């Protein structure tokens, strides 16, 4: 009862002096009526790996993985391909990018025919077939027709490496189930010194891609604008199978650069940027532009 009387006296005192304790009804701070901040967009990134990552711990937060089939050039296999394909197959779901993607080295060593054994000498390919060659008959010369068939034959070789690795792990080995990126970089062997040499390079790249397309696979181009011009001279005819292809473009060392490069011009007419690559701690990370 004494406590209740004390509270009553306190209440009358407050009313008499016309104030209330500031802490009792203090207004909560507001954001001035601003809308709630939107949640950040999830970056469904992927990675590309190959023989340099053999035996190394690989990330597990990938929404897609791209695996190099070759071991640094078009004539060598990636010895870790089977295990790396298993890694790629464990990608998370949700990205618009294909879960199954690989890349292959391209080249044209036609200027050093005497130093290699893989240059075609007839129009018959490595499988014993005669493909439709847009440049005509190959008779072993360093010309457009044999350059095209060289690329076609190297793709037969690379497909064999891929199938063997995929089958060894019980993975999907259907060529058409994968996106095949053609890696076009100056570190590989190319012809140079004339416009005709660059046209032969283009023919070889077309041959590389044509084989995978004959198997029902999607193909794309990996290169920088500078390297692409140095290798091909931008000699892409209107009938070329390289027109309209998706691009995968190197973009330095930041996600910001990678996002910006989604808007650069494509390597060939009618193409578009599908992926951009950036490097973080010596690992190739990839941003999807689609």
C-alpha positions as a Markdown table, in Angstrom:
| # | Residue | x | y | z |
|---|---|---|---|---|
| 1 | Unk | 0.0 | 0.0 | 0.0 |
| 2 | Unk | 2.8 | 2.4 | 0.9 |
| 3 | Unk | 4.5 | 1.6 | -2.5 |
| 4 | Unk | 1.2 | 2.4 | -4.4 |
| 5 | Unk | 0.8 | 5.7 | -2.5 |
| 6 | Unk | 4.3 | 6.7 | -3.5 |
| 7 | Unk | 3.7 | 5.9 | -7.1 |
| 8 | Unk | 0.5 | 8.0 | -7.0 |
| 9 | Unk | 2.3 | 11.0 | -5.6 |
| 10 | Unk | 5.0 | 10.6 | -8.3 |
| 11 | Unk | 2.4 | 10.6 | -11.0 |
| 12 | Unk | 0.7 | 13.7 | -9.7 |
| 13 | Unk | 4.1 | 15.5 | -9.6 |
| 14 | Unk | 4.8 | 14.7 | -13.2 |
| 15 | Unk | 1.4 | 15.9 | -14.3 |
| 16 | Unk | 1.7 | 19.1 | -12.2 |
| 17 | Unk | 5.0 | 20.1 | -13.8 |
| 18 | Unk | 3.8 | 19.1 | -17.3 |
| 19 | Unk | 6.7 | 16.9 | -18.3 |
| 20 | Unk | 7.5 | 13.2 | -18.8 |
| 21 | Unk | 10.8 | 11.5 | -18.4 |
| 22 | Unk | 12.7 | 11.8 | -21.7 |
| 23 | Unk | 13.7 | 8.1 | -21.7 |
| 24 | Unk | 10.1 | 6.9 | -21.3 |
| 25 | Unk | 8.7 | 7.9 | -24.7 |
| 26 | Unk | 11.8 | 8.9 | -26.7 |
| 27 | Unk | 11.1 | 8.6 | -30.4 |
| 28 | Unk | 13.0 | 6.0 | -32.3 |
| 29 | Unk | 15.4 | 7.3 | -34.9 |
| 30 | Unk | 14.1 | 6.9 | -38.5 |
| 31 | Unk | 15.8 | 6.6 | -41.9 |
| 32 | Unk | 13.7 | 9.6 | -43.2 |
| 33 | Unk | 11.2 | 7.3 | -44.8 |
| 34 | Unk | 13.7 | 5.6 | -47.1 |
| 35 | Unk | 12.9 | 2.1 | -48.5 |
| 36 | Unk | 14.7 | -0.9 | -47.1 |
| 37 | Unk | 18.0 | -1.7 | -48.8 |
| 38 | Unk | 17.7 | -4.4 | -51.4 |
| 39 | Unk | 19.5 | -7.7 | -50.6 |
| 40 | Unk | 22.8 | -8.0 | -52.5 |
| 41 | Unk | 22.7 | -10.1 | -55.6 |
| 42 | Unk | 24.2 | -13.6 | -55.3 |
| 43 | Unk | 27.4 | -13.9 | -57.5 |
| 44 | Unk | 27.0 | -17.3 | -59.0 |
| 45 | Unk | 30.7 | -17.6 | -59.9 |
| 46 | Unk | 32.5 | -20.4 | -61.6 |
| 47 | Unk | 36.2 | -21.3 | -61.9 |
| 48 | Unk | 38.3 | -22.7 | -64.7 |
| 49 | Unk | 41.1 | -25.1 | -64.0 |
| 50 | Unk | 43.6 | -27.3 | -65.8 |
| 51 | Unk | 47.0 | -29.0 | -65.4 |
| 52 | Unk | 48.5 | -26.2 | -63.2 |
| 53 | Unk | 45.9 | -27.1 | -60.6 |
| 54 | Unk | 46.9 | -30.8 | -60.5 |
| 55 | Unk | 46.9 | -32.0 | -56.9 |
| 56 | Unk | 45.8 | -28.7 | -55.5 |
| 57 | Unk | 42.8 | -28.0 | -53.3 |
| 58 | Unk | 40.0 | -26.7 | -55.4 |
| 59 | Unk | 37.1 | -24.4 | -54.3 |
| 60 | Unk | 33.7 | -25.9 | -53.6 |
| 61 | Unk | 31.5 | -22.8 | -54.0 |
| 62 | Unk | 31.4 | -23.0 | -57.9 |
| 63 | Unk | 28.1 | -22.8 | -59.8 |
| 64 | Unk | 29.9 | -24.0 | -62.9 |
| 65 | Unk | 33.4 | -25.3 | -63.7 |
| 66 | Unk | 35.4 | -25.1 | -66.9 |
| 67 | Unk | 38.1 | -27.7 | -67.3 |
| 68 | Unk | 41.1 | -27.6 | -69.7 |
| 69 | Unk | 41.4 | -30.8 | -71.7 |
| 70 | Unk | 44.9 | -30.2 | -72.9 |
| 71 | Unk | 48.2 | -30.0 | -71.0 |
| 72 | Unk | 49.3 | -26.6 | -72.2 |
| 73 | Unk | 49.2 | -27.1 | -76.0 |
| 74 | Unk | 47.1 | -28.8 | -78.6 |
| 75 | Unk | 49.3 | -32.0 | -78.7 |
| 76 | Unk | 49.3 | -32.8 | -74.9 |
| 77 | Unk | 46.7 | -34.1 | -72.5 |
| 78 | Unk | 45.9 | -32.7 | -69.1 |
| 79 | Unk | 46.9 | -35.6 | -66.8 |
| 80 | Unk | 44.5 | -34.5 | -64.1 |
| 81 | Unk | 41.5 | -34.2 | -66.4 |
| 82 | Unk | 39.5 | -37.1 | -65.0 |
| 83 | Unk | 39.6 | -35.8 | -61.4 |
| 84 | Unk | 38.9 | -32.2 | -62.5 |
| 85 | Unk | 35.9 | -33.3 | -64.4 |
| 86 | Unk | 34.6 | -34.9 | -61.2 |
| 87 | Unk | 35.1 | -31.6 | -59.4 |
| 88 | Unk | 33.2 | -29.7 | -62.2 |
| 89 | Unk | 30.3 | -32.1 | -62.0 |
| 90 | Unk | 29.7 | -31.1 | -58.3 |
| 91 | Unk | 28.8 | -27.5 | -59.2 |
| 92 | Unk | 25.9 | -26.0 | -57.5 |
| 93 | Unk | 22.7 | -25.4 | -59.4 |
| 94 | Unk | 21.1 | -22.0 | -60.2 |
| 95 | Unk | 23.5 | -20.4 | -62.8 |
| 96 | Unk | 22.4 | -19.9 | -66.4 |
| 97 | Unk | 25.8 | -21.2 | -67.4 |
| 98 | Unk | 26.1 | -24.8 | -68.5 |
| 99 | Unk | 27.3 | -27.1 | -65.8 |
| 100 | Unk | 29.4 | -29.0 | -68.3 |
| 101 | Unk | 32.1 | -26.9 | -69.9 |
| 102 | Unk | 35.6 | -27.6 | -71.2 |
| 103 | Unk | 38.3 | -25.7 | -73.1 |
| 104 | Unk | 40.8 | -26.8 | -75.6 |
| 105 | Unk | 44.1 | -25.3 | -76.9 |
| 106 | Unk | 44.2 | -24.3 | -80.6 |
| 107 | Unk | 47.2 | -23.7 | -82.9 |
| 108 | Unk | 48.4 | -23.7 | -86.4 |
| 109 | Unk | 52.0 | -25.0 | -86.8 |
| 110 | Unk | 51.9 | -25.1 | -90.6 |
| 111 | Unk | 55.1 | -23.1 | -91.0 |
| 112 | Unk | 57.0 | -25.9 | -89.2 |
| 113 | Unk | 55.6 | -28.9 | -91.0 |
| 114 | Unk | 59.0 | -30.6 | -91.1 |
| 115 | Unk | 59.1 | -30.5 | -87.3 |
| 116 | Unk | 55.7 | -32.2 | -86.5 |
| 117 | Unk | 54.0 | -35.4 | -87.4 |
| 118 | Unk | 50.4 | -34.2 | -87.0 |
| 119 | Unk | 50.1 | -32.2 | -90.1 |
| 120 | Unk | 47.5 | -33.8 | -92.5 |
| 121 | Unk | 48.8 | -35.0 | -95.8 |
| 122 | Unk | 45.4 | -36.0 | -97.4 |
| 123 | Unk | 41.8 | -35.0 | -97.0 |
| 124 | Unk | 41.1 | -38.0 | -94.9 |
| 125 | Unk | 40.8 | -37.2 | -91.2 |
| 126 | Unk | 42.2 | -39.1 | -88.2 |
| 127 | Unk | 39.0 | -41.2 | -88.0 |
| 128 | Unk | 39.4 | -42.4 | -91.6 |
| 129 | Unk | 36.6 | -40.1 | -92.9 |
| 130 | Unk | 36.6 | -37.3 | -95.4 |
| 131 | Unk | 34.9 | -34.3 | -93.8 |
| 132 | Unk | 33.4 | -31.5 | -95.9 |
| 133 | Unk | 36.2 | -29.0 | -96.0 |
| 134 | Unk | 35.1 | -25.4 | -96.9 |
| 135 | Unk | 38.6 | -24.8 | -98.3 |
| 136 | Unk | 38.7 | -27.8 | -100.6 |
| 137 | Unk | 41.3 | -30.6 | -100.9 |
| 138 | Unk | 44.2 | -31.0 | -98.6 |
| 139 | Unk | 47.4 | -32.5 | -100.1 |
| 140 | Unk | 49.8 | -31.8 | -97.3 |
| 141 | Unk | 50.7 | -28.2 | -98.1 |
| 142 | Unk | 50.7 | -25.3 | -95.8 |
| 143 | Unk | 47.4 | -23.9 | -97.1 |
| 144 | Unk | 43.9 | -23.1 | -95.9 |
| 145 | Unk | 42.5 | -26.6 | -96.6 |
| 146 | Unk | 45.2 | -28.4 | -94.6 |
| 147 | Unk | 45.1 | -25.8 | -91.9 |
| 148 | Unk | 41.4 | -26.4 | -91.5 |
| 149 | Unk | 41.9 | -30.2 | -91.4 |
| 150 | Unk | 44.7 | -29.8 | -88.9 |
| 151 | Unk | 42.2 | -28.1 | -86.5 |
| 152 | Unk | 39.6 | -30.8 | -87.2 |
| 153 | Unk | 42.1 | -33.6 | -86.5 |
| 154 | Unk | 43.4 | -32.0 | -83.3 |
| 155 | Unk | 39.8 | -31.8 | -82.0 |
| 156 | Unk | 39.3 | -35.5 | -82.8 |
| 157 | Unk | 42.4 | -36.1 | -80.6 |
| 158 | Unk | 41.2 | -33.9 | -77.8 |
| 159 | Unk | 37.8 | -35.4 | -77.8 |
| 160 | Unk | 39.4 | -38.8 | -77.4 |
| 161 | Unk | 41.3 | -37.6 | -74.3 |
| 162 | Unk | 38.1 | -36.1 | -72.9 |
| 163 | Unk | 36.0 | -39.3 | -73.4 |
| 164 | Unk | 38.6 | -41.5 | -71.9 |
| 165 | Unk | 38.8 | -39.3 | -68.8 |
| 166 | Unk | 35.0 | -38.9 | -68.4 |
| 167 | Unk | 34.3 | -42.6 | -68.8 |
| 168 | Unk | 37.0 | -43.6 | -66.3 |
| 169 | Unk | 35.0 | -41.7 | -63.6 |
| 170 | Unk | 31.5 | -42.8 | -64.8 |
| 171 | Unk | 30.7 | -39.2 | -66.0 |
| 172 | Unk | 28.7 | -38.0 | -69.0 |
| 173 | Unk | 31.1 | -38.4 | -72.0 |
| 174 | Unk | 28.6 | -37.2 | -74.6 |
| 175 | Unk | 30.5 | -34.5 | -76.6 |
| 176 | Unk | 27.2 | -32.7 | -77.3 |
| 177 | Unk | 26.4 | -32.3 | -73.6 |
| 178 | Unk | 29.4 | -29.9 | -73.1 |
| 179 | Unk | 30.3 | -26.4 | -74.2 |
| 180 | Unk | 33.7 | -26.5 | -75.9 |
| 181 | Unk | 35.7 | -23.3 | -75.6 |
| 182 | Unk | 38.4 | -22.7 | -78.2 |
| 183 | Unk | 41.4 | -21.2 | -76.4 |
| 184 | Unk | 43.0 | -18.8 | -78.9 |
| 185 | Unk | 46.2 | -17.4 | -77.3 |
| 186 | Unk | 49.6 | -16.3 | -78.7 |
| 187 | Unk | 51.5 | -18.7 | -76.4 |
| 188 | Unk | 50.6 | -21.5 | -78.8 |
| 189 | Unk | 52.2 | -22.0 | -82.2 |
| 190 | Unk | 50.7 | -19.8 | -85.0 |
| 191 | Unk | 51.7 | -18.6 | -88.4 |
| 192 | Unk | 52.6 | -15.0 | -88.9 |
| 193 | Unk | 54.2 | -12.5 | -91.3 |
| 194 | Unk | 51.5 | -12.0 | -93.9 |
| 195 | Unk | 47.8 | -11.7 | -94.2 |
| 196 | Unk | 47.6 | -15.1 | -95.9 |
| 197 | Unk | 49.2 | -16.6 | -92.8 |
| 198 | Unk | 46.6 | -15.1 | -90.6 |
| 199 | Unk | 43.8 | -16.4 | -92.9 |
| 200 | Unk | 45.4 | -19.9 | -92.4 |
| 201 | Unk | 45.2 | -19.4 | -88.7 |
| 202 | Unk | 41.5 | -18.5 | -89.0 |
| 203 | Unk | 41.0 | -21.7 | -91.1 |
| 204 | Unk | 42.6 | -23.8 | -88.4 |
| 205 | Unk | 40.4 | -22.3 | -85.6 |
| 206 | Unk | 37.3 | -22.9 | -87.8 |
| 207 | Unk | 38.4 | -26.6 | -88.2 |
| 208 | Unk | 38.8 | -27.0 | -84.5 |
| 209 | Unk | 35.3 | -25.7 | -83.9 |
| 210 | Unk | 33.7 | -27.5 | -86.9 |
| 211 | Unk | 34.5 | -30.9 | -85.5 |
| 212 | Unk | 32.7 | -30.3 | -82.2 |
| 213 | Unk | 29.8 | -28.8 | -84.0 |
| 214 | Unk | 29.6 | -31.9 | -86.2 |
| 215 | Unk | 29.0 | -33.8 | -82.9 |
| 216 | Unk | 26.2 | -31.5 | -81.9 |
| 217 | Unk | 28.2 | -29.5 | -79.3 |
| 218 | Unk | 28.1 | -25.8 | -78.7 |
| 219 | Unk | 31.4 | -23.9 | -79.1 |
| 220 | Unk | 32.7 | -20.5 | -78.0 |
| 221 | Unk | 35.8 | -18.4 | -78.2 |
| 222 | Unk | 38.3 | -17.5 | -75.5 |
| 223 | Unk | 40.8 | -14.7 | -76.3 |
| 224 | Unk | 41.5 | -11.1 | -75.8 |
| 225 | Unk | 40.8 | -8.6 | -78.6 |
| 226 | Unk | 44.6 | -7.9 | -79.0 |
| 227 | Unk | 45.6 | -11.6 | -79.3 |
| 228 | Unk | 42.6 | -12.4 | -81.5 |
| 229 | Unk | 43.7 | -9.7 | -84.0 |
| 230 | Unk | 47.3 | -10.8 | -83.9 |
| 231 | Unk | 46.4 | -14.4 | -84.6 |
| 232 | Unk | 43.6 | -14.0 | -87.1 |
| 233 | Unk | 43.9 | -10.4 | -88.4 |
| 234 | Unk | 40.2 | -10.3 | -87.8 |
| 235 | Unk | 39.9 | -12.2 | -91.1 |
| 236 | Unk | 36.5 | -13.7 | -90.5 |
| 237 | Unk | 34.4 | -14.3 | -93.7 |
| 238 | Unk | 30.6 | -13.8 | -93.6 |
| 239 | Unk | 30.3 | -17.6 | -94.0 |
| 240 | Unk | 32.6 | -18.5 | -91.1 |
| 241 | Unk | 31.4 | -20.8 | -88.4 |
| 242 | Unk | 33.1 | -18.5 | -85.9 |
| 243 | Unk | 30.5 | -15.7 | -86.4 |
| 244 | Unk | 27.8 | -15.3 | -83.8 |
| 245 | Unk | 29.7 | -17.3 | -81.1 |
| 246 | Unk | 29.7 | -16.6 | -77.4 |
| 247 | Unk | 32.9 | -15.1 | -76.0 |
| 248 | Unk | 34.8 | -15.8 | -72.8 |
| 249 | Unk | 37.0 | -12.8 | -72.1 |
| 250 | Unk | 40.0 | -12.4 | -69.7 |
| 251 | Unk | 39.4 | -9.3 | -67.5 |
| 252 | Unk | 42.3 | -8.7 | -65.2 |
| 253 | Unk | 42.1 | -9.1 | -61.4 |
| 254 | Unk | 38.8 | -7.8 | -60.2 |
| 255 | Unk | 35.1 | -8.6 | -60.4 |
| 256 | Unk | 34.4 | -5.0 | -61.3 |
| 257 | Unk | 36.6 | -5.3 | -64.5 |
| 258 | Unk | 34.9 | -8.6 | -65.2 |
| 259 | Unk | 31.4 | -7.0 | -65.1 |
| 260 | Unk | 32.6 | -4.1 | -67.2 |
| 261 | Unk | 33.9 | -6.5 | -69.9 |
| 262 | Unk | 30.4 | -8.0 | -70.3 |
| 263 | Unk | 29.8 | -5.0 | -72.5 |
| 264 | Unk | 32.9 | -5.1 | -74.8 |
| 265 | Unk | 32.7 | -5.8 | -78.5 |
| 266 | Unk | 32.6 | -9.5 | -79.4 |
| 267 | Unk | 35.5 | -11.1 | -81.3 |
| 268 | Unk | 33.4 | -11.9 | -84.3 |
| 269 | Unk | 30.3 | -10.4 | -85.9 |
| 270 | Unk | 27.1 | -11.3 | -84.2 |
| 271 | Unk | 28.8 | -12.7 | -81.1 |
| 272 | Unk | 28.2 | -11.9 | -77.5 |
| 273 | Unk | 30.0 | -12.0 | -74.2 |
| 274 | Unk | 28.9 | -15.0 | -72.1 |
| 275 | Unk | 31.7 | -15.2 | -69.6 |
| 276 | Unk | 34.4 | -12.9 | -68.2 |
| 277 | Unk | 37.4 | -14.2 | -66.3 |
| 278 | Unk | 39.4 | -12.5 | -63.4 |
| 279 | Unk | 42.2 | -13.8 | -61.2 |
| 280 | Unk | 42.1 | -14.0 | -57.5 |
| 281 | Unk | 45.0 | -15.5 | -55.6 |
| 282 | Unk | 46.3 | -17.3 | -58.7 |
| 283 | Unk | 42.9 | -18.9 | -59.4 |
| 284 | Unk | 40.8 | -18.1 | -62.4 |
| 285 | Unk | 37.3 | -17.0 | -61.3 |
| 286 | Unk | 34.6 | -16.5 | -63.9 |
| 287 | Unk | 31.6 | -14.1 | -63.9 |
| 288 | Unk | 28.5 | -15.0 | -66.0 |
| 289 | Unk | 27.3 | -12.2 | -68.3 |
| 290 | Unk | 24.0 | -14.0 | -69.2 |
